[in-house]
Each structure stands twice: as structure tokens, then as C-alpha cells.
Amino acid sequence: MSFKYFEDLWNMWYTELHNGTAGLTLKIKKVLYSGESPFQRIDVMETYEYGKMLVLYGSIMFTERDEFVYHEMISHVPLFVHPSPEEVLVIGGGDGGTIREVLRHREVRAVTMVEIDSQVVEVSKKFFPTMSVGFSDPRLRLLFKDGAEFVKEDQGSYDVILVDSADPVGPADILFREEFFRSAKERLKQGGIFVAQTESPFYHPDIVKNTYSVLKNLYKNVHMYLAWIPAYPSALWSFCFCSDELHPLRDFKEERVSGSGLEFKYYNPEVHRAAFALPNFVKKLI
Ligand code: SAM
């Protein structure tokens, strides 16, 4: 019998369920790492279809095949709207994908990243060299702390704040609360932009509704934008763009994108604009 026959017999699958009733399942080539930090279970698996992936508490954080969508959209939408994004704060983002994209902008002088779990950074450095390139950038200040504590205690102020958090469970739950959003706003400079990943409008309507009602009480301009992320639950994912002074479309100067000399796999000026066009069922949520 051919090896192919045995290979087909050798079935190992990773399944992520939504509500225990629907989900994504990926055939696994190999489990590369399994561990437990003080905050969460950490797994790294190699899949046939999506390359390697980081899984925290049993949920996919990113896969090599589609991570570019999320990390380009959380970073370049605000960074091409802010006229001079020199000081950036990233809450969460332990895999390094967001700071990798942020640090590509030559206007960025300093990035502070506040990640609660140092083991996520270590695992990313070991298994995902293309994700963790930003950790060696001299502009980075990396702190291992609770992001909610940091924004309360920090005296600094930032042009752009990005919340690249996990889902609102475990240590990340506090990053979806009003107290955190209020404290984070205290850290924003005049004319600053706050962006958070805000889950899936398709699978998490209640989280989306609650999050936007809080943010709309804090900022004058609050706009959801969407991206297609196949490895995330339902693949329809949202981000929230918040600012008192700046608007994501009115203040978007598309010539800055071509002028940056940067190349992207997903982001471009048309995608920037189209991402803010919302289906009716999503509009109703916010
Ligand atoms: N892009 C992924 C997503 O949308 O699900 C999330 C990326 S990243 C892996 C999420 C990070 O948030 C994790 O490294 C986790 O340790 C970190 N995190 C969770 N709660 C946190 C908190 N309270 N403060 C700082 N970082 C936190």
C-alpha cells in the first residue's frame, strides 16, 4: 500500500467551534508546541491548508496564510488617516504582526507594546520569524503588563492606539469594558485615533452592540470597518475607528499610500474606503 494511503488514514484535525454548534476544522500536519502560561494555553500547529497557526485558549489567533489581512487592516487604516503618527501604543498583539506593520511607517518614531503574556512573544519569536520581525526594532518599547492597568497608570500620550486583543474572555475580557476605553482615551493626544478589533458582527452581535454603544459615548467619530479573515469565526471581522477630530474617509489622503512606497497584500485605497461600507444587518447593530 502506498504512503499516500497511510497518510490519508492519519487524520488529526483541529476544530474551533462557535457556541459549540458551528465551526472551522483544519487537518493538522504536526503539533509544534503545546504549553500553559500563567494566563492561557498556548499551541502552535502546522496545518495543510493555512500553514502554521497560533492558538490561544483553544482559539485561532492567526494563521500564516491569512494573518496579513488582519494585521494590515488594524494598522494601515488609522496610520494613513493620522497626519503624523509618531507615537503609537499597541495593547495586546503578542504575536508581533501588528507592530510589524506599524513599524513599516517611516513617520512612526516610537511604539509602545503592552502584552500581558511574555510567553506568547517567546513562542512567536521561535515559531513565526516573519511575524516577530518587529521585536528587534529599536523604536519598540515592549512591556509585559495588563493593558487595562497600563492605560490607567501610564502618563504618556499617543497619536494612535491599537487594541489588538484576543476575544473578550479571560485576561482580554477587561479590554472590552467601558473603564478600559475611558482610560485609553486619556492616553490619546489631541487629534489622536483609537482602533480596536471588535469581533464578528455575524457571530457576536451582542459584543458588537455593547462595544459600539460605549465607544459612541466617548468619541465624536466612531466608525466600524470590516475585513474578510477566513480563519476567524464566520470570516466577517470588524474594527472600530474612533477619533474626536479625524474621520476615516474625509481625512484619508490616498496619495499618502502610494507616497509611502509600501506594498501590501490586502490593503489599498479602494479597500480602505470600501471597508467602511456596512451591510444593513451590521448597520442595525451600531
Ligand atoms: N489578532 C488576534 C485576534 O484578533 O484574536 C489577537 C492577537 S494577539 C495574539 C492577542 C493578545 O492579547 C494575546 O497575546 C494575549 O496574551 C493578549 N492579551 C489578552 N489580554 C490582555 C490584557 N489584558 N492586556 C494585554 N494583553 C492582553
Residues whose N, C-alpha, C, O or C-beta is under 5 A from the ligand:
A	BS01	SAM	I60 M61 I91 G92 G93 G94 D95 V114 E115 I116 D117 V120 K145 D146 G147 A148 D164 S165 A166 D167 P171 A172 Q197
